[in-house]
């Protein structure tokens, strides 16, 4: 397995280098760091020339890319072109907030979705199965931004009015109450609940449908019939044999979801004003701040590659017939 991991890591290095070059070219093509100052009537042409010289924008694209790559490999992500603050503190804060939201929603959804999928497969064509299928179709087809706005109206306006409350039970914006000192678990949970629910509804639908379809394929396999013939209890057959093999496709989806989380949950974070990677990327893109955009792209790419590798390794744990030589 060590040799397999080493090969995958070595293959990922040229892939990341190629991705960094493509990202650099694409980012510089669609964003202009001097666009903001050009709109200022007090900025003269000489000021713009000095600004370009300070950023090295007059150098060739190759020189700019190699300079940026060298600084990044040394751990120097530079400073934001807009705020003039160091990039890494901004990225680390946004990444931490995104992970709190994303991991909470994915973990909750994975457990609930697996349970619904397994029970639907075991009790297929029952009222529970039909209800779970209907919920899944509803969750998959419902726009997340619409659901987020509906929850904001329900908890931020209607329930407060109907119940005569001084404030909402669950907060509809931000990650914490302004002025809160330190870490308040209850306050953070009240801010986290609604955006996590928006994410969870769609994820539960996805995981439950994957698990149901996979379980239906597995329960008819020969080794399941053999396990039942040995006298093993139904719970043992389902839990130890059927679920273990049925989780392989779901693991692939889980790895993709967790890897994508690192890039930010743009729609949900924007609607709920959650200070994560999504709004950070949008703000940087609109202002042409490539010093923030490029590290954001690389963090996302590394996370996707890493979690796909973890998914491949997990296959061997779930199914011993899969070997990584």
BELUR-V180659 format. One record per backbone hydrogen bond with DSSP energy under -1.0 kcal/mol. NH is the residue of the N-H (numbers start at 1). CO is the residue of the C=O. If there is no record, write none. Layout:
nh:NH co:CO
nh:NH co:CO
//
This chain:
nh:5 co:1
nh:6 co:2
nh:7 co:3
nh:8 co:4
nh:9 co:5
nh:10 co:6
nh:11 co:7
nh:12 co:8
nh:13 co:9
nh:15 co:11
nh:16 co:12
nh:17 co:13
nh:18 co:14
nh:19 co:15
nh:20 co:16
nh:21 co:17
nh:22 co:18
nh:23 co:19
nh:24 co:20
nh:25 co:21
nh:26 co:22
nh:27 co:23
nh:28 co:24
nh:29 co:25
nh:30 co:26
nh:31 co:27
nh:35 co:32
nh:38 co:34
nh:40 co:37
nh:43 co:40
nh:48 co:44
nh:49 co:45
nh:50 co:46
nh:51 co:47
nh:52 co:48
nh:53 co:49
nh:54 co:50
nh:55 co:51
nh:57 co:52
nh:59 co:56
nh:64 co:60
nh:65 co:61
nh:66 co:62
nh:67 co:63
nh:68 co:64
nh:69 co:65
nh:70 co:66
nh:71 co:67
nh:72 co:68
nh:73 co:69
nh:74 co:70
nh:75 co:72
nh:76 co:71
nh:80 co:85
nh:84 co:80
nh:87 co:78
nh:91 co:87
nh:92 co:88
nh:93 co:89
nh:94 co:90
nh:95 co:91
nh:96 co:92
nh:97 co:93
nh:98 co:94
nh:99 co:95
nh:100 co:96
nh:101 co:97
nh:102 co:98
nh:103 co:99
nh:104 co:100
nh:105 co:101
nh:106 co:102
nh:107 co:103
nh:108 co:104
nh:109 co:105
nh:110 co:106
nh:111 co:107
nh:112 co:108
nh:113 co:109
nh:114 co:110
nh:115 co:111
nh:116 co:112
nh:117 co:113
nh:118 co:114
nh:119 co:115
nh:120 co:116
nh:121 co:117
nh:122 co:118
nh:123 co:119
nh:126 co:123
nh:130 co:126
nh:131 co:127
nh:132 co:128
nh:133 co:129
nh:134 co:130
nh:135 co:131
nh:136 co:132
nh:137 co:133
nh:138 co:134
nh:139 co:135
nh:140 co:136
nh:141 co:137
nh:142 co:138
nh:147 co:143
nh:148 co:144
nh:149 co:145
nh:150 co:146
nh:151 co:147
nh:152 co:148
nh:153 co:149
nh:154 co:150
nh:155 co:151
nh:156 co:152
nh:157 co:153
nh:158 co:153
nh:159 co:154
nh:161 co:157
nh:162 co:158
nh:163 co:159
nh:165 co:160
nh:174 co:272
nh:180 co:177
nh:188 co:184
nh:189 co:185
nh:190 co:186
nh:191 co:187
nh:192 co:188
nh:193 co:189
nh:196 co:192
nh:197 co:193
nh:198 co:194
nh:199 co:195
nh:200 co:196
nh:201 co:197
nh:203 co:199
nh:204 co:200
nh:205 co:201
nh:206 co:202
nh:207 co:203
nh:208 co:204
nh:209 co:205
nh:210 co:206
nh:211 co:207
nh:212 co:208
nh:213 co:209
nh:214 co:210
nh:215 co:211
nh:216 co:212
nh:217 co:213
nh:218 co:214
nh:219 co:215
nh:221 co:218
nh:225 co:221
nh:226 co:222
nh:227 co:223
nh:228 co:224
nh:229 co:225
nh:230 co:226
nh:231 co:228
nh:232 co:227
nh:237 co:233
nh:238 co:234
nh:239 co:235
nh:240 co:236
nh:241 co:237
nh:242 co:237
nh:243 co:238
nh:245 co:241
nh:246 co:242
nh:247 co:243
nh:248 co:245
nh:251 co:247
nh:252 co:248
nh:253 co:249
nh:254 co:250
nh:255 co:251
nh:256 co:252
nh:257 co:253
nh:258 co:254
nh:259 co:255
nh:260 co:256
nh:261 co:257
nh:263 co:260
nh:264 co:261
nh:269 co:265
nh:270 co:266
nh:271 co:267
nh:272 co:268
nh:274 co:269
nh:276 co:274
nh:280 co:276
nh:281 co:277
nh:282 co:278
nh:283 co:279
nh:284 co:280
nh:285 co:281
nh:286 co:282
nh:287 co:283
nh:289 co:284
nh:290 co:288
nh:292 co:289
nh:293 co:289
nh:294 co:290
nh:296 co:292
nh:297 co:293
nh:298 co:294
nh:299 co:295
nh:300 co:296
nh:301 co:297
nh:302 co:298
nh:303 co:299
nh:304 co:300
nh:305 co:301
nh:306 co:302
nh:307 co:303
nh:308 co:304
nh:309 co:305
nh:310 co:306
nh:311 co:307
nh:312 co:308
nh:313 co:309
nh:314 co:310
nh:315 co:311
nh:318 co:314
nh:319 co:315
nh:322 co:319
//
